[in-house]
Amino acid sequence: MRTDPKPLVEITQSAIRVLVKELGVVDTIRFVNQFTPGYGDYTAERQDLLAGLSLDEIVSAIKQDAARGKAKARR
């Protein structure tokens, strides 16, 4: 059993090979893309989006969206 850590690049290459073998190229790409960093400033965007809303208003909006989603799923 190996006790010294492998270089990160070697681990990444091995993981990609396993994923491609098990999932195929397209699904491997989809999986890996989940972990790429986004862009923009989430904190500033969140503050702009929620400016002036109370917690109760935010919760109410979430519940309304969830109810609309369930209604669409039933159609």
Distance bins in CASP14 RR format, pairs under 12 A and 6 or more apart:
PFRMAT RR
TARGET T0000
AUTHOR 0000-0000-0000
RMODE 2
METHOD distances of the structure
MODEL  1
2 10 0 0 0 0 0 1 0 0 0 0 0
2 11 0 0 0 0 0 1 0 0 0 0 0
4 10 0 0 0 0 0 1 0 0 0 0 0
5 11 0 0 0 0 1 0 0 0 0 0 0
6 12 0 0 0 0 1 0 0 0 0 0 0
6 13 0 0 0 0 1 0 0 0 0 0 0
6 14 1 0 0 1 0 0 0 0 0 0 0
6 15 0 0 0 0 0 1 0 0 0 0 0
7 13 0 0 0 0 1 0 0 0 0 0 0
7 14 0 0 0 0 0 1 0 0 0 0 0
8 14 0 0 0 0 0 1 0 0 0 0 0
8 15 0 0 0 0 0 1 0 0 0 0 0
9 15 0 0 0 0 0 1 0 0 0 0 0
9 16 0 0 0 0 0 1 0 0 0 0 0
10 16 0 0 0 0 0 1 0 0 0 0 0
10 17 0 0 0 0 0 1 0 0 0 0 0
11 17 0 0 0 0 0 1 0 0 0 0 0
11 18 0 0 0 0 0 1 0 0 0 0 0
12 18 0 0 0 0 0 1 0 0 0 0 0
12 19 0 0 0 0 0 1 0 0 0 0 0
12 32 0 0 0 0 1 0 0 0 0 0 0
12 35 0 0 0 0 0 1 0 0 0 0 0
13 19 0 0 0 0 0 1 0 0 0 0 0
13 20 0 0 0 0 0 1 0 0 0 0 0
14 20 0 0 0 0 0 1 0 0 0 0 0
14 21 0 0 0 0 0 1 0 0 0 0 0
15 21 0 0 0 0 0 1 0 0 0 0 0
15 22 0 0 0 0 0 1 0 0 0 0 0
15 23 0 0 0 0 0 1 0 0 0 0 0
15 28 0 0 0 0 1 0 0 0 0 0 0
15 31 0 0 0 0 0 1 0 0 0 0 0
15 32 0 0 0 0 1 0 0 0 0 0 0
15 35 0 0 0 0 0 1 0 0 0 0 0
16 22 0 0 0 0 0 1 0 0 0 0 0
16 23 0 0 0 0 0 1 0 0 0 0 0
16 24 0 0 0 0 0 1 0 0 0 0 0
16 25 0 0 0 0 0 1 0 0 0 0 0
16 28 1 0 0 1 0 0 0 0 0 0 0
16 29 0 0 0 0 1 0 0 0 0 0 0
16 31 0 0 0 0 0 1 0 0 0 0 0
16 32 1 0 0 1 0 0 0 0 0 0 0
17 23 0 0 0 0 0 1 0 0 0 0 0
17 24 0 0 0 0 0 1 0 0 0 0 0
17 25 0 0 0 0 0 1 0 0 0 0 0
17 28 0 0 0 0 1 0 0 0 0 0 0
18 24 0 0 0 0 0 1 0 0 0 0 0
18 28 0 0 0 0 1 0 0 0 0 0 0
18 31 0 0 0 0 0 1 0 0 0 0 0
19 25 0 0 0 0 1 0 0 0 0 0 0
19 26 0 0 0 0 0 1 0 0 0 0 0
19 27 0 0 0 0 1 0 0 0 0 0 0
19 28 1 0 1 0 0 0 0 0 0 0 0
19 29 0 0 0 0 1 0 0 0 0 0 0
19 30 0 0 0 0 0 1 0 0 0 0 0
19 31 1 0 0 1 0 0 0 0 0 0 0
19 32 1 0 0 1 0 0 0 0 0 0 0
19 35 0 0 0 0 0 1 0 0 0 0 0
20 26 0 0 0 0 1 0 0 0 0 0 0
20 27 0 0 0 0 1 0 0 0 0 0 0
20 28 1 0 1 0 0 0 0 0 0 0 0
20 29 0 0 0 0 1 0 0 0 0 0 0
20 31 0 0 0 0 0 1 0 0 0 0 0
20 32 0 0 0 0 0 1 0 0 0 0 0
21 27 0 0 0 0 0 1 0 0 0 0 0
21 28 0 0 0 0 1 0 0 0 0 0 0
22 28 0 0 0 0 1 0 0 0 0 0 0
22 31 0 0 0 0 0 1 0 0 0 0 0
23 29 0 0 0 0 1 0 0 0 0 0 0
23 30 0 0 0 0 1 0 0 0 0 0 0
23 31 1 0 0 1 0 0 0 0 0 0 0
23 32 0 0 0 0 0 1 0 0 0 0 0
24 30 0 0 0 0 1 0 0 0 0 0 0
24 31 0 0 0 0 1 0 0 0 0 0 0
24 32 0 0 0 0 0 1 0 0 0 0 0
25 31 0 0 0 0 0 1 0 0 0 0 0
25 32 0 0 0 0 0 1 0 0 0 0 0
26 32 0 0 0 0 0 1 0 0 0 0 0
26 33 0 0 0 0 0 1 0 0 0 0 0
27 33 0 0 0 0 0 1 0 0 0 0 0
27 34 0 0 0 0 0 1 0 0 0 0 0
28 34 0 0 0 0 0 1 0 0 0 0 0
29 35 0 0 0 0 0 1 0 0 0 0 0
29 36 0 0 0 0 0 1 0 0 0 0 0
30 36 0 0 0 0 0 1 0 0 0 0 0
38 45 0 0 0 0 0 1 0 0 0 0 0
39 45 0 0 0 0 0 1 0 0 0 0 0
40 46 0 0 0 0 0 1 0 0 0 0 0
40 48 0 0 0 0 0 1 0 0 0 0 0
41 47 0 0 0 0 1 0 0 0 0 0 0
41 48 0 0 0 0 1 0 0 0 0 0 0
41 49 0 0 0 0 0 1 0 0 0 0 0
42 48 0 0 0 0 0 1 0 0 0 0 0
42 49 0 0 0 0 0 1 0 0 0 0 0
42 50 0 0 0 0 0 1 0 0 0 0 0
43 49 0 0 0 0 0 1 0 0 0 0 0
43 50 0 0 0 0 0 1 0 0 0 0 0
44 50 0 0 0 0 0 1 0 0 0 0 0
44 51 0 0 0 0 0 1 0 0 0 0 0
45 51 0 0 0 0 0 1 0 0 0 0 0
46 53 0 0 0 0 0 1 0 0 0 0 0
46 58 0 0 0 0 0 1 0 0 0 0 0
47 53 0 0 0 0 0 1 0 0 0 0 0
49 58 0 0 0 0 1 0 0 0 0 0 0
49 61 0 0 0 0 0 1 0 0 0 0 0
50 57 0 0 0 0 1 0 0 0 0 0 0
50 58 1 0 0 1 0 0 0 0 0 0 0
50 59 0 0 0 0 0 1 0 0 0 0 0
50 61 0 0 0 0 1 0 0 0 0 0 0
50 62 0 0 0 0 0 1 0 0 0 0 0
51 57 0 0 0 0 0 1 0 0 0 0 0
51 58 0 0 0 0 0 1 0 0 0 0 0
52 58 0 0 0 0 1 0 0 0 0 0 0
53 59 0 0 0 0 1 0 0 0 0 0 0
53 60 0 0 0 0 1 0 0 0 0 0 0
53 61 1 0 0 1 0 0 0 0 0 0 0
53 62 0 0 0 0 0 1 0 0 0 0 0
54 60 0 0 0 0 1 0 0 0 0 0 0
54 61 0 0 0 0 0 1 0 0 0 0 0
55 61 0 0 0 0 0 1 0 0 0 0 0
55 62 0 0 0 0 0 1 0 0 0 0 0
56 62 0 0 0 0 0 1 0 0 0 0 0
56 63 0 0 0 0 0 1 0 0 0 0 0
57 63 0 0 0 0 0 1 0 0 0 0 0
57 64 0 0 0 0 0 1 0 0 0 0 0
58 64 0 0 0 0 0 1 0 0 0 0 0
58 65 0 0 0 0 0 1 0 0 0 0 0
59 65 0 0 0 0 0 1 0 0 0 0 0
59 66 0 0 0 0 0 1 0 0 0 0 0
60 66 0 0 0 0 0 1 0 0 0 0 0
60 67 0 0 0 0 0 1 0 0 0 0 0
61 67 0 0 0 0 0 1 0 0 0 0 0
61 68 0 0 0 0 0 1 0 0 0 0 0
62 68 0 0 0 0 0 1 0 0 0 0 0
62 69 0 0 0 0 0 1 0 0 0 0 0
63 69 0 0 0 0 0 1 0 0 0 0 0
63 70 0 0 0 0 0 1 0 0 0 0 0
64 70 0 0 0 0 0 1 0 0 0 0 0
64 71 0 0 0 0 0 1 0 0 0 0 0
65 71 0 0 0 0 0 1 0 0 0 0 0
65 72 0 0 0 0 0 1 0 0 0 0 0
66 72 0 0 0 0 0 1 0 0 0 0 0
66 73 0 0 0 0 0 1 0 0 0 0 0
67 73 0 0 0 0 0 1 0 0 0 0 0
67 74 0 0 0 0 0 1 0 0 0 0 0
68 74 0 0 0 0 0 1 0 0 0 0 0
68 75 0 0 0 0 0 1 0 0 0 0 0
69 75 0 0 0 0 1 0 0 0 0 0 0
END
